[in-house]
């Protein structure tokens, strides 16, 4: 594979969707468009205040941009 676009296009659809969603959520948090506390997993808020999105969205935030972020994204 000679380019990142070819690598991305060669990924299975589920991996492509999950990786893209992780990139979007992490970018939104890093740019200040989304507060990480709104997507953090809190069972108390998820079940007592019915914020059920917390049960799913916490898997899409991979932390701050760093070499570890890139490695996590590639390991999917």
N, CA, C and O atoms as a printed pandas DataFrame, in Angstrom:
     atom_number atom_name residue_name chain_id  residue_number  x_coord  y_coord  z_coord
0              1         N          UNK        A               1    0.840   -1.173    0.000
1              2        CA          UNK        A               1    0.000    0.000    0.000
2              3         C          UNK        A               1    0.885    1.237    0.000
3              4         O          UNK        A               1    1.775    1.384    0.837
4              5         N          UNK        A               2    0.631    2.096   -0.928
5              6        CA          UNK        A               2    1.524    3.233   -1.093
6              7         C          UNK        A               2    1.010    4.520   -0.464
7              8         O          UNK        A               2    1.756    5.495   -0.369
8              9         N          UNK        A               3   -0.238    4.548   -0.036
9             10        CA          UNK        A               3   -0.741    5.790    0.545
10            11         C          UNK        A               3   -1.700    5.492    1.699
11            12         O          UNK        A               3   -2.257    4.398    1.784
12            13         N          UNK        A               4   -1.888    6.470    2.583
13            14        CA          UNK        A               4   -2.852    6.283    3.673
14            15         C          UNK        A               4   -4.282    6.076    3.164
15            16         O          UNK        A               4   -5.069    5.367    3.791
16            17         N          UNK        A               5   -4.613    6.691    2.036
17            18        CA          UNK        A               5   -5.956    6.523    1.476
18            19         C          UNK        A               5   -6.195    5.078    1.048
19            20         O          UNK        A               5   -7.284    4.543    1.257
20            21         N          UNK        A               6   -5.196    4.452    0.457
21            22        CA          UNK        A               6   -5.337    3.047    0.062
22            23         C          UNK        A               6   -5.465    2.147    1.281
23            24         O          UNK        A               6   -6.239    1.189    1.272
24            25         N          UNK        A               7   -4.702    2.454    2.337
25            26        CA          UNK        A               7   -4.812    1.684    3.577
26            27         C          UNK        A               7   -6.211    1.820    4.167
27            28         O          UNK        A               7   -6.820    0.828    4.565
28            29         N          UNK        A               8   -6.719    3.054    4.224
29            30        CA          UNK        A               8   -8.058    3.300    4.771
30            31         C          UNK        A               8   -9.122    2.579    3.950
31            32         O          UNK        A               8  -10.035    1.977    4.515
32            33         N          UNK        A               9   -9.017    2.634    2.648
33            34        CA          UNK        A               9   -9.999    1.978    1.781
34            35         C          UNK        A               9   -9.921    0.459    1.850
35            36         O          UNK        A               9  -10.890   -0.221    1.512
36            37         N          UNK        A              10   -8.794   -0.080    2.277
37            38        CA          UNK        A              10   -8.662   -1.535    2.375
38            39         C          UNK        A              10   -9.221   -2.095    3.684
39            40         O          UNK        A              10   -9.329   -3.312    3.839
40            41         N          UNK        A              11   -9.576   -1.219    4.624
41            42        CA          UNK        A              11  -10.109   -1.678    5.911
42            43         C          UNK        A              11  -11.520   -2.231    5.762
43            44         O          UNK        A              11  -12.262   -1.802    4.879
44            45         N          UNK        A              12  -11.901   -3.182    6.619
45            46        CA          UNK        A              12  -13.285   -3.661    6.621
46            47         C          UNK        A              12  -14.227   -2.528    7.054
47            48         O          UNK        A              12  -13.807   -1.627    7.780
48            49         N          UNK        A              13  -15.476   -2.563    6.621
49            50        CA          UNK        A              13  -16.411   -1.472    6.925
50            51         C          UNK        A              13  -16.582   -1.188    8.419
51            52         O          UNK        A              13  -16.667   -0.025    8.814
52            53         N          UNK        A              14  -16.634   -2.217    9.244
53            54        CA          UNK        A              14  -16.827   -2.004   10.678
54            55         C          UNK        A              14  -15.609   -1.321   11.301
55            56         O          UNK        A              14  -15.762   -0.415   12.120
56            57         N          UNK        A              15  -14.427   -1.739   10.926
57            58        CA          UNK        A              15  -13.200   -1.105   11.430
58            59         C          UNK        A              15  -13.093    0.336   10.949
59            60         O          UNK        A              15  -12.662    1.221   11.688
60            61         N          UNK        A              16  -13.487    0.556    9.716
61            62        CA          UNK        A              16  -13.452    1.901    9.154
62            63         C          UNK        A              16  -14.421    2.824    9.901
63            64         O          UNK        A              16  -14.077    3.963   10.218
64            65         N          UNK        A              17  -15.619    2.335   10.177
65            66        CA          UNK        A              17  -16.621    3.135   10.886
66            67         C          UNK        A              17  -16.180    3.419   12.318
67            68         O          UNK        A              17  -16.303    4.549   12.792
68            69         N          UNK        A              18  -15.666    2.400   13.009
69            70        CA          UNK        A              18  -15.227    2.588   14.394
70            71         C          UNK        A              18  -14.028    3.536   14.473
71            72         O          UNK        A              18  -13.992    4.417   15.333
72            73         N          UNK        A              19  -13.068    3.366   13.602
73            74        CA          UNK        A              19  -11.893    4.236   13.597
74            75         C          UNK        A              19  -12.240    5.680   13.279
75            76         O          UNK        A              19  -11.711    6.603   13.899
76            77         N          UNK        A              20  -13.124    5.877   12.319
77            78        CA          UNK        A              20  -13.549    7.226   11.956
78            79         C          UNK        A              20  -14.304    7.879   13.102
79            80         O          UNK        A              20  -14.102    9.060   13.388
80            81         N          UNK        A              21  -15.174    7.118   13.762
81            82        CA          UNK        A              21  -15.921    7.647   14.901
82            83         C          UNK        A              21  -14.981    8.009   16.045
83            84         O          UNK        A              21  -15.156    9.047   16.684
84            85         N          UNK        A              22  -13.994    7.171   16.308
85            86        CA          UNK        A              22  -13.003    7.481   17.347
86            87         C          UNK        A              22  -12.246    8.756   17.013
87            88         O          UNK        A              22  -12.017    9.591   17.887
88            89         N          UNK        A              23  -11.864    8.909   15.773
89            90        CA          UNK        A              23  -11.141   10.103   15.348
90            91         C          UNK        A              23  -12.013   11.351   15.495
91            92         O          UNK        A              23  -11.526   12.395   15.927
92            93         N          UNK        A              24  -13.284   11.255   15.146
93            94        CA          UNK        A              24  -14.203   12.393   15.256
94            95         C          UNK        A              24  -14.412   12.783   16.715
95            96         O          UNK        A              24  -14.319   13.962   17.057
96            97         N          UNK        A              25  -14.694   11.807   17.581
97            98        CA          UNK        A              25  -14.925   12.107   18.996
98            99         C          UNK        A              25  -13.675   12.701   19.645
99           100         O          UNK        A              25  -13.767   13.688   20.376
100          101         N          UNK        A              26  -12.518   12.112   19.385
101          102        CA          UNK        A              26  -11.283   12.591   19.987
102          103         C          UNK        A              26  -10.937   13.987   19.486
103          104         O          UNK        A              26  -10.489   14.828   20.266
104          105         N          UNK        A              27  -11.137   14.243   18.208
105          106        CA          UNK        A              27  -10.880   15.568   17.655
106          107         C          UNK        A              27  -11.828   16.597   18.254
107          108         O          UNK        A              27  -11.407   17.705   18.586
108          109         N          UNK        A              28  -13.100   16.245   18.396
109          110        CA          UNK        A              28  -14.082   17.168   18.978
110          111         C          UNK        A              28  -13.724   17.523   20.418
111          112         O          UNK        A              28  -13.868   18.676   20.824
112          113         N          UNK        A              29  -13.265   16.554   21.182
113          114        CA          UNK        A              29  -12.860   16.825   22.569
114          115         C          UNK        A              29  -11.606   17.694   22.592
115          116         O          UNK        A              29  -11.524   18.636   23.380
116          117         N          UNK        A              30  -10.635   17.393   21.745
117          118        CA          UNK        A              30   -9.384   18.152   21.727
118          119         C          UNK        A              30   -9.590   19.598   21.272
119          120         O          UNK        A              30   -8.881   20.494   21.729
120          121         N          UNK        A              31  -10.548   19.833   20.379
121          122        CA          UNK        A              31  -10.829   21.187   19.899
122          123         C          UNK        A              31  -11.772   21.950   20.816
123          124         O          UNK        A              31  -12.037   23.130   20.585
124          125         N          UNK        A              32  -12.281   21.297   21.847
125          126        CA          UNK        A              32  -13.185   21.946   22.788
126          127         C          UNK        A              32  -14.624   22.010   22.316
127          128         O          UNK        A              32  -15.432   22.734   22.898
128          129         N          UNK        A              33  -14.959   21.270   21.278
129          130        CA          UNK        A              33  -16.332   21.246   20.777
130          131         C          UNK        A              33  -17.230   20.330   21.604
131          132         O          UNK        A              33  -18.454   20.454   21.574
132          133         N          UNK        A              34  -16.616   19.420   22.336
133          134        CA          UNK        A              34  -17.337   18.434   23.133
134          135         C          UNK        A              34  -16.606   18.259   24.452
135          136         O          UNK        A              34  -15.388   18.085   24.477
136          137         N          UNK        A              35  -17.355   18.307   25.549
137          138        CA          UNK        A              35  -16.751   18.104   26.864
138          139         C          UNK        A              35  -16.626   16.607   27.121
139          140         O          UNK        A              35  -17.593   15.863   26.954
140          141         N          UNK        A              36  -15.442   16.165   27.526
141          142        CA          UNK        A              36  -15.222   14.730   27.733
142          143         C          UNK        A              36  -16.089   14.192   28.862
143          144         O          UNK        A              36  -16.352   12.990   28.913
144          145         N          UNK        A              37  -16.535   15.050   29.762
145          146        CA          UNK        A              37  -17.394   14.586   30.855
146          147         C          UNK        A              37  -18.787   14.192   30.358
147          148         O          UNK        A              37  -19.507   13.471   31.049
148          149         N          UNK        A              38  -19.169   14.654   29.178
149          150        CA          UNK        A              38  -20.466   14.273   28.616
150          151         C          UNK        A              38  -20.457   12.872   28.033
151          152         O          UNK        A              38  -21.515   12.263   27.871
152          153         N          UNK        A              39  -19.274   12.349   27.715
153          154        CA          UNK        A              39  -19.204   11.015   27.127
154          155         C          UNK        A              39  -18.532   10.005   28.042
155          156         O          UNK        A              39  -18.444    8.823   27.710
156          157         N          UNK        A              40  -18.054   10.472   29.202
157          158        CA          UNK        A              40  -17.388    9.569   30.147
158          159         C          UNK        A              40  -18.396    8.578   30.726
159          160         O          UNK        A              40  -19.569    8.904   30.906
160          161         N          UNK        A              41  -17.925    7.372   31.013
161          162        CA          UNK        A              41  -18.791    6.339   31.572
162          163         C          UNK        A              41  -19.025    6.600   33.053
163          164         O          UNK        A              41  -18.093    6.592   33.858
164          165         N          UNK        A              42  -20.283    6.830   33.392
165          166        CA          UNK        A              42  -20.702    7.002   34.780
166          167         C          UNK        A              42  -21.994    6.210   34.934
167          168         O          UNK        A              42  -23.044    6.606   34.428
168          169         N          UNK        A              43  -21.903    5.091   35.639
169          170        CA          UNK        A              43  -23.092    4.256   35.804
170          171         C          UNK        A              43  -24.189    4.994   36.560
171          172         O          UNK        A              43  -25.373    4.805   36.282
172          173         N          UNK        A              44  -23.799    5.826   37.505
173          174        CA          UNK        A              44  -24.785    6.579   38.280
174          175         C          UNK        A              44  -25.610    7.481   37.363
175          176         O          UNK        A              44  -26.839    7.488   37.436
176          177         N          UNK        A              45  -24.936    8.237   36.504
177          178        CA          UNK        A              45  -25.652    9.121   35.581
178          179         C          UNK        A              45  -26.380    8.337   34.493
179          180         O          UNK        A              45  -27.458    8.738   34.052
180          181         N          UNK        A              46  -25.803    7.239   34.067
181          182        CA          UNK        A              46  -26.421    6.451   32.996
182          183         C          UNK        A              46  -27.748    5.847   33.437
183          184         O          UNK        A              46  -28.704    5.809   32.664
184          185         N          UNK        A              47  -27.805    5.377   34.673
185          186        CA          UNK        A              47  -29.015    4.686   35.113
186          187         C          UNK        A              47  -29.950    5.549   35.952
187          188         O          UNK        A              47  -31.166    5.368   35.880
188          189         N          UNK        A              48  -29.427    6.481   36.743
189          190        CA          UNK        A              48  -30.320    7.297   37.568
190          191         C          UNK        A              48  -30.899    8.474   36.788
191          192         O          UNK        A              48  -32.028    8.892   37.048
192          193         N          UNK        A              49  -30.143    9.007   35.843
193          194        CA          UNK        A              49  -30.627   10.136   35.040
194          195         C          UNK        A              49  -30.930    9.735   33.602
195          196         O          UNK        A              49  -31.217   10.590   32.764
196          197         N          UNK        A              50  -30.869    8.460   33.318
197          198        CA          UNK        A              50  -31.194    7.889   32.012
198          199         C          UNK        A              50  -30.353    8.490   30.882
199          200         O          UNK        A              50  -30.872    8.773   29.802
200          201         N          UNK        A              51  -29.061    8.682   31.131
201          202        CA          UNK        A              51  -28.122    9.157   30.112
202          203         C          UNK        A              51  -27.446    7.937   29.494
203          204         O          UNK        A              51  -26.256    7.690   29.694
204          205         N          UNK        A              52  -28.240    7.181   28.737
205          206        CA          UNK        A              52  -27.789    5.885   28.235
206          207         C          UNK        A              52  -26.691    5.986   27.174
207          208         O          UNK        A              52  -26.008    4.998   26.905
208          209         N          UNK        A              53  -26.511    7.153   26.575
209          210        CA          UNK        A              53  -25.445    7.296   25.579
210          211         C          UNK        A              53  -24.073    7.071   26.206
211          212         O          UNK        A              53  -23.122    6.722   25.507
212          213         N          UNK        A              54  -23.965    7.267   27.504
213          214        CA          UNK        A              54  -22.691    7.076   28.200
214          215         C          UNK        A              54  -22.221    5.620   28.138
215          216         O          UNK        A              54  -21.024    5.351   28.232
216          217         N          UNK        A              55  -23.148    4.693   27.981
217          218        CA          UNK        A              55  -22.789    3.280   27.905
218          219         C          UNK        A              55  -22.100    2.936   26.587
219          220         O          UNK        A              55  -21.429    1.909   26.487
220          221         N          UNK        A              56  -22.263    3.789   25.579
221          222        CA          UNK        A              56  -21.705    3.526   24.251
222          223         C          UNK        A              56  -20.581    4.500   23.892
223          224         O          UNK        A              56  -19.536    4.086   23.391
224          225         N          UNK        A              57  -20.798    5.792   24.148
225          226        CA          UNK        A              57  -19.850    6.801   23.662
226          227         C          UNK        A              57  -18.484    6.747   24.328
227          228         O          UNK        A              57  -17.512    7.251   23.766
228          229         N          UNK        A              58  -18.385    6.155   25.497
229          230        CA          UNK        A              58  -17.077    6.112   26.170
230          231         C          UNK        A              58  -16.063    5.277   25.394
231          232         O          UNK        A              58  -14.858    5.458   25.571
232          233         N          UNK        A              59  -16.521    4.377   24.548
233          234        CA          UNK        A              59  -15.609    3.541   23.764
234          235         C          UNK        A              59  -15.004    4.284   22.568
235          236         O          UNK        A              59  -14.082    3.775   21.930
236          237         N          UNK        A              60  -15.509    5.471   22.263
237          238        CA          UNK        A              60  -15.046    6.215   21.093
238          239         C          UNK        A              60  -14.012    7.286   21.407
239          240         O          UNK        A              60  -13.461    7.886   20.484
240          241         N          UNK        A              61  -13.734    7.542   22.670
241          242        CA          UNK        A              61  -12.734    8.547   23.040
242          243         C          UNK        A              61  -11.446    7.839   23.415
243          244         O          UNK        A              61  -11.431    7.032   24.344
244          245         N          UNK        A              62  -10.368    8.130   22.707
245          246        CA          UNK        A              62   -9.103    7.430   22.908
246          247         C          UNK        A              62   -8.063    8.259   23.651
247          248         O          UNK        A              62   -6.910    7.838   23.749
248          249         N          UNK        A              63   -8.425    9.404   24.168
249          250        CA          UNK        A              63   -7.475   10.229   24.914
250          251         C          UNK        A              63   -6.907   11.348   24.064
251          252         O          UNK        A              63   -7.367   11.604   22.951
252          253         N          UNK        A              64   -5.902   12.005   24.608
253          254        CA          UNK        A              64   -5.275   13.129   23.913
254          255         C          UNK        A              64   -4.491   12.645   22.694
255          256         O          UNK        A              64   -4.080   11.487   22.612
256          257         N          UNK        A              65   -4.295   13.574   21.743
257          258        CA          UNK        A              65   -3.477   13.258   20.578
258          259         C          UNK        A              65   -2.038   13.026   21.022
259          260         O          UNK        A              65   -1.425   13.892   21.646
260          261         N          UNK        A              66   -1.519   11.880   20.705
261          262        CA          UNK        A              66   -0.139   11.531   21.042
262          263         C          UNK        A              66    0.250   10.326   20.194
263          264         O          UNK        A              66   -0.535    9.851   19.374
264          265         N          UNK        A              67    1.448    9.848   20.397
265          266        CA          UNK        A              67    1.879    8.641   19.684
266          267         C          UNK        A              67    1.028    7.451   20.127
267          268         O          UNK        A              67    0.740    6.563   19.325
268          269         N          UNK        A              68    0.628    7.428   21.392
269          270        CA          UNK        A              68   -0.235    6.348   21.877
270          271         C          UNK        A              68   -1.600    6.371   21.196
271          272         O          UNK        A              68   -2.170    5.319   20.908
272          273         N          UNK        A              69   -2.126    7.572   20.939
273          274        CA          UNK        A              69   -3.391    7.687   20.222
274          275         C          UNK        A              69   -3.267    7.074   18.830
275          276         O          UNK        A              69   -4.132    6.313   18.399
276          277         N          UNK        A              70   -2.190    7.410   18.136
277          278        CA          UNK        A              70   -1.972    6.859   16.798
278          279         C          UNK        A              70   -1.842    5.347   16.808
279          280         O          UNK        A              70   -2.370    4.666   15.928
280          281         N          UNK        A              71   -1.143    4.825   17.797
281          282        CA          UNK        A              71   -0.980    3.370   17.892
282          283         C          UNK        A              71   -2.315    2.698   18.180
283          284         O          UNK        A              71   -2.631    1.670   17.581
284          285         N          UNK        A              72   -3.108    3.269   19.098
285          286        CA          UNK        A              72   -4.431    2.693   19.396
286          287         C          UNK        A              72   -5.324    2.696   18.157
287          288         O          UNK        A              72   -6.052    1.737   17.900
288          289         N          UNK        A              73   -5.256    3.780   17.400
289          290        CA          UNK        A              73   -6.074    3.877   16.197
290          291         C          UNK        A              73   -5.633    2.859   15.151
291          292         O          UNK        A              73   -6.474    2.280   14.463
292          293         N          UNK        A              74   -4.348    2.637   15.024
293          294        CA          UNK        A              74   -3.848    1.661   14.053
294          295         C          UNK        A              74   -4.116    0.221   14.476
295          296         O          UNK        A              74   -4.245   -0.655   13.621
296          297         N          UNK        A              75   -4.202   -0.037   15.768
297          298        CA          UNK        A              75   -4.390   -1.402   16.259
298          299         C          UNK        A              75   -5.820   -1.914   16.102
299          300         O          UNK        A              75   -6.093   -3.082   16.380
300          301         N          UNK        A              76   -6.721   -1.061   15.663
301          302        CA          UNK        A              76   -8.106   -1.503   15.507
302          303         C          UNK        A              76   -8.232   -2.411   14.349
303          304         O          UNK        A              76   -9.327   -2.889   14.056
